[in-house]
């Protein structure tokens, strides 16, 4: 699964999860007798849907590990609270105790009267003992994974990496990263294992908590976890949206290119209302609607539908960004073969060079995508064969 495909999956998955938790919330808020079997089925429905998300993360991890570990589809505010690509399992224990404490405050009178309650306030001694045992187990597992990650991070700068960094020409001036890829592969393999074990531990924690809790308790617990997640997500969006706008206005009140290139309609509207001029250019002479940037961005993330629309409306597929890479360079660098095919079909030059002298094929080789490499090699061969044929039939003036 590509990054763009995962982001689309996540958006659809989240909408479905919202729908399932809405049903669970409605069931828990019923004033009449709450049927435990119905609550149990709703909780299991939410759990199975969450398991789908975990499976897709593990699948994507094999293709783009850093994207998953860093949680790059989340806001930076959300990602700052992550532990090895997700939530820390012992957080689940803290949430259980926190819910118990807050509910006891509201239902203390009933508890003192001996009224039986199905809520988190009425966790039994046996349940508390099981939760405590789970907490001890999770702490040991988390410490083990955290120590392995710390060792891996420390050994990042080992002799093999140092040797690759001392190559001639140096990596900063070379397009050959084969030595670095070779040095990094065992580290990435270890990091994948650590992430997979962390994700498995998260899954086991959910299953164990749902086994310990009674259906209504499990429903309250799951709903609280969901609402807490949604609150952090929304808070992150608002915090970073305001900070981003303030930073852009502070840097330049006469240039809104950054907002336009990000496609952020909400912030763009606010920026225009604040008096920023959409017709003014930046220091490179670019306007907010620089078509080369849009094409390059669409090609880089594999947004083929948008790419096709831009080409359809006459945007030149060979237009370059300010650094002179063409959209085909961006598609090749991202290993987006379908985007490359769309661009070549629309007339993109497979022999184009960026300011460093690199061709799209060079970029594909750096990304080490065999499909993109094969496609571009074929296109380069066809282009060179055609030029050789033309040269043989129409010799130059010197000849």
C-alpha positions in Angstrom: 0.0 0.0 0.0 1.4 3.4 -1.0 1.4 6.4 1.4 -1.4 8.2 -0.5 -3.5 4.9 -0.6 -3.0 4.6 3.2 -4.0 8.2 3.8 -7.2 7.6 1.8 -7.8 4.4 3.7 -7.3 6.2 7.0 -9.8 8.9 6.1 -12.4 6.4 5.2 -11.6 4.2 8.1 -11.9 7.1 10.6 -15.3 8.0 9.2 -16.5 4.5 9.7 -15.1 4.4 13.2 -16.9 7.6 14.1 -20.2 6.0 12.9 -19.6 2.9 15.0 -18.8 4.8 18.1 -21.8 7.0 17.6 -24.0 3.9 17.8 -22.1 2.7 20.9 -22.6 6.1 22.6 -26.3 6.1 21.8 -26.7 2.6 23.3 -24.8 3.5 26.5 -27.0 6.7 26.9 -30.3 4.9 26.9 -32.3 5.7 30.0 -34.1 2.4 29.9 -32.4 -1.0 30.6 -29.2 -1.3 28.7 -28.8 -4.8 27.1 -25.3 -6.1 27.8 -25.3 -8.4 24.7 -26.0 -5.5 22.4 -23.2 -3.4 24.0 -20.9 -6.3 23.7 -21.6 -6.6 20.0 -21.0 -2.9 19.4 -17.7 -2.9 21.3 -16.6 -5.9 19.3 -17.6 -4.1 16.1 -15.4 -1.2 17.1 -12.5 -3.5 18.1 -12.6 -5.4 14.8 -12.6 -2.1 12.9 -9.6 -0.9 14.9 -7.8 -4.2 14.2 -8.1 -3.5 10.5 -6.3 -0.2 11.0 -3.5 -2.0 12.9 -3.1 -4.6 10.1 -2.8 -1.8 7.4 -0.1 -0.1 9.5 1.9 -3.3 9.7 1.5 -3.8 6.0 2.6 -0.2 5.1 5.6 -0.6 7.5 7.2 -2.9 5.0 7.0 -0.2 2.3 7.7 3.0 4.2 8.8 2.4 7.8 9.6 6.0 8.7 6.1 7.2 7.6 4.5 4.7 10.1 6.9 5.1 13.0 6.6 8.9 12.9 2.8 8.7 12.4 3.0 11.2 9.6 -0.7 11.1 8.7 -1.3 12.6 12.1 -0.8 16.2 13.2 2.6 16.8 14.8 0.8 17.5 18.1 -0.7 14.0 18.0 2.6 12.4 16.9 4.5 13.9 19.8 2.6 11.6 22.2 3.2 8.4 20.2 5.5 5.5 21.3 7.0 3.4 18.5 4.3 4.3 16.0 1.3 4.3 18.2 0.0 4.7 21.8 1.9 3.3 24.7 0.1 0.2 26.0 0.3 1.2 29.7 -1.8 4.2 28.8 -4.7 1.8 28.6 -4.2 0.9 32.3 -4.0 4.5 33.4 -7.2 5.2 31.5 -9.0 2.4 33.3 -8.0 3.7 36.7 -8.8 7.3 35.7 -12.3 6.3 34.6 -12.8 4.4 37.8 -11.8 7.4 39.9 -14.0 9.9 38.0 -17.0 7.6 38.0 -16.7 6.9 41.7 -16.9 10.6 42.4 -20.3 10.8 40.6 -21.7 7.5 41.9 -20.3 7.4 45.4 -23.8 7.7 47.0 -25.1 4.6 45.1 -21.9 2.7 46.0 -22.3 3.5 49.7 -25.9 2.3 49.5 -24.8 -1.1 48.1 -26.4 -0.5 44.7 -24.9 -2.7 42.1 -23.5 -0.7 39.2 -22.3 -1.9 35.8 -20.0 1.0 35.3 -16.2 1.4 35.6 -16.9 2.7 39.1 -17.8 -0.8 40.2 -14.6 -2.7 39.2 -14.3 -5.7 41.4 -11.3 -6.8 43.4 -10.7 -9.6 40.9 -10.8 -7.2 38.0 -8.5 -4.8 39.7 -6.1 -7.6 40.4 -6.1 -8.7 36.7 -5.6 -5.1 35.6 -2.7 -4.7 38.0 -1.1 -8.0 36.7 -1.5 -6.7 33.1 0.1 -3.4 34.0 3.2 -5.2 35.4 3.4 -7.3 32.3 3.1 -4.3 30.0 5.8 -2.4 31.8 8.3 -5.2 31.3 7.4 -5.5 27.6 7.6 -1.8 27.1 10.9 -1.5 28.8 12.3 -4.3 26.7 11.2 -2.7 23.4 12.3 0.8 24.5 15.8 -0.5 25.4 16.1 -2.3 22.0 15.1 0.9 20.3 17.6 2.9 22.3 20.4 0.5 21.4 19.4 0.6 17.7 19.4 4.4 17.7 22.8 4.5 19.5 24.3 2.1 17.0 23.1 4.1 14.0 26.5 5.6 13.7 28.4 2.3 13.6 31.5 1.6 11.5 29.6 0.6 8.4 27.7 4.0 8.4 30.9 5.9 9.1 32.6 4.1 6.2 29.8 5.0 3.9 29.9 8.6 5.0 33.7 8.7 4.2 33.2 7.6 0.6 34.7 9.5 -2.3 32.9 11.4 -3.7 31.1 12.2 -0.4 27.3 11.5 -0.2 26.5 15.2 -0.3 27.9 15.4 -3.8 27.0 11.9 -5.1 23.9 10.2 -6.4 25.0 6.8 -5.4 23.6 5.7 -2.0 24.2 2.0 -2.4 26.7 1.8 0.5 24.3 3.7 2.8 21.3 1.5 1.8 23.4 -1.6 2.5 24.4 -0.2 5.9 20.9 0.8 6.8 19.0 -2.3 5.8 19.8 -4.4 8.9 18.9 -1.4 11.1 15.6 -1.0 9.2 14.9 -4.7 9.6 15.4 -4.4 13.3 13.2 -1.3 13.5 10.4 -3.1 11.6 10.6 -6.0 14.1 10.4 -3.5 17.0 7.4 -1.7 15.5 5.6 -5.0 14.7 6.1 -6.2 18.3 4.9 -2.8 19.7 1.8 -3.0 17.5 1.1 -6.6 18.6 1.5 -5.5 22.2 -1.1 -2.8 21.6 -3.5 -5.3 20.1 -3.0 -7.8 23.0 -3.6 -5.0 25.5 -7.0 -4.1 23.9 -8.0 -7.8 23.8 -7.0 -8.3 27.5 -8.8 -5.2 28.7 -12.0 -6.2 26.9 -11.7 -9.7 28.4 -11.4 -8.2 32.0 -14.2 -5.7 31.7 -17.9 -6.4 31.7 -19.7 -5.4 28.5 -21.0 -2.0 29.8 -17.6 -1.2 31.4 -15.9 -2.1 28.1 -18.3 0.2 26.2 -17.6 3.1 28.6 -13.9 2.4 28.4 -13.7 2.1 24.6 -15.8 5.3 24.2 -13.5 7.2 26.5 -10.4 6.1 24.6 -12.0 7.1 21.3 -13.2 10.6 22.6 -9.8 11.2 24.1 -8.1 10.4 20.7 -10.5 12.6 18.8 -10.0 15.5 21.2 -6.2 15.3 20.8 -6.6 15.2 17.1 -8.8 18.2 16.9 -6.7 20.2 19.3 -3.6 19.4 17.2 -5.3 20.6 14.0 -6.4 23.9 15.7 -3.0 24.5 17.4 -0.9 23.9 14.3 -3.3 25.7 12.0 -3.1 28.9 14.1 0.7 28.6 14.5 1.2 28.0 10.8 -0.8 31.1 9.9 0.9 33.2 12.4 4.3 32.1 11.2 3.5 32.8 7.6 2.2 36.2 8.4 5.2 37.0 10.5 7.6 35.9 7.8 5.9 37.8 5.0 2.6 39.5 4.9 2.9 39.9 1.1 3.3 36.3 0.1 0.7 33.5 0.4 2.4 31.0 -1.9 3.1 28.6 1.0 -0.6 28.4 1.8 -1.6 27.9 -1.8 1.0 25.2 -2.4 -0.3 23.3 0.6 -3.9 23.4 -0.6 -5.1 24.7 2.8 -8.3 26.4 1.9 -9.2 27.4 5.4 -5.9 29.1 6.2 -5.8 30.6 2.7 -9.2 32.2 3.2 -8.0 33.7 6.5 -4.8 34.9 5.0 -6.6 36.7 2.2 -9.0 38.3 4.8 -5.9 39.5 6.7 -4.8 41.5 3.6 -2.2 39.3 2.0 -1.9 39.8 -1.7 -2.3 36.7 -3.9 -0.8 38.4 -7.0 2.6 39.2 -5.5 5.6 36.9 -6.1 8.3 35.5 -3.8 12.0 36.1 -4.1 12.2 33.5 -6.9 9.4 35.3 -8.9 6.8 32.6 -8.1 3.1 33.5 -7.6 0.9 31.6 -5.1 -0.4 29.5 -8.1 2.8 28.2 -9.4 1.8 25.3 -11.7 5.1 23.6 -11.6 4.9 23.2 -7.8 1.4 21.8 -8.1 2.3 19.2 -10.8 5.5 18.2 -8.8 3.5 17.8 -5.6 0.8 15.7 -7.3 3.4 13.5 -9.0 5.4 13.1 -5.8 2.4 11.8 -3.7 0.9 9.8 -6.6 -2.3 11.9 -6.9 -2.9 10.7 -10.5 -6.5 12.0 -10.7 -5.3 15.6 -9.9 -2.3 15.1 -12.2 -4.6 14.2 -15.1 -6.9 17.1 -14.4 -4.0 19.6 -14.5 -2.7 18.1 -17.8 -6.2 18.1 -19.2 -6.5 21.8 -18.5 -3.3 22.6 -20.3 -0.6 22.7 -17.7 2.7 21.8 -19.4 3.9 18.4 -18.1 7.5 19.7 -18.5 7.1 22.8 -16.4 9.7 22.8 -13.7 9.7 23.9 -10.1 12.2 26.6 -8.9 14.9 23.9 -8.4 14.3 22.8 -12.0 13.1 19.2 -11.3 10.1 18.4 -13.5 7.0 16.6 -12.3 8.5 13.4 -13.9 11.5 13.8 -11.6 9.1 14.0 -8.6 7.2 10.9 -9.7 10.3 8.9 -10.3 11.8 10.0 -6.9 8.7 8.8 -5.2 8.5 5.6 -7.1 5.1 6.5 -8.4 5.1 4.6 -11.7 1.5 5.3 -12.5 2.1 9.1 -12.2 5.2 8.7 -14.4 3.1 6.9 -17.0 0.4 9.7 -17.0 3.1 12.4 -17.4 4.9 10.6 -20.2 1.6 10.0 -22.0 1.0 13.8 -21.7 4.4 14.6 -23.3 6.8 14.7 -20.3 10.5 14.7 -21.4 12.2 11.5 -20.0 15.6 13.0 -20.8 15.0 16.2 -18.8 17.8 17.3 -16.4 17.4 19.1 -13.1 19.9 21.7 -11.9 22.1 18.9 -10.6 22.1 17.2 -14.0 19.9 14.3 -12.8 17.3 12.7 -15.1 14.0 11.1 -14.0 15.7 7.7 -14.4 18.5 8.8 -12.1 15.8 9.7 -9.5 14.1 6.3 -9.9 17.4 4.5 -9.3 17.9 6.5 -6.1 14.5 5.5 -4.9 15.4 1.9 -5.9 11.9 1.2 -7.3 12.3 -1.6 -9.8 9.0 -1.0 -11.6 9.7 2.8 -12.1 13.2 2.0 -13.2 12.1 -0.5 -15.8 9.4 1.8 -17.1 11.7 4.8 -17.5 14.5 2.7 -19.0 12.1 1.6 -21.7 11.0 5.1 -22.3 14.6 6.4 -22.5 15.5 3.6 -24.9 12.5 4.5 -27.1 13.3 8.2 -27.0 17.0 7.6 -27.9 16.2 5.1 -30.6 13.8 7.7 -32.2 16.4 10.4 -32.0 19.0 8.1 -33.6 16.5 7.2 -36.3 15.8 10.9 -37.0 19.6 11.7 -37.0 20.2 9.0 -39.6 17.6 10.4 -41.9 18.3 14.1 -41.4 22.0 14.6 -40.9 23.3 17.8 -39.4 24.7 20.6 -41.5 28.3 19.7 -40.5 27.8 16.2 -41.8 
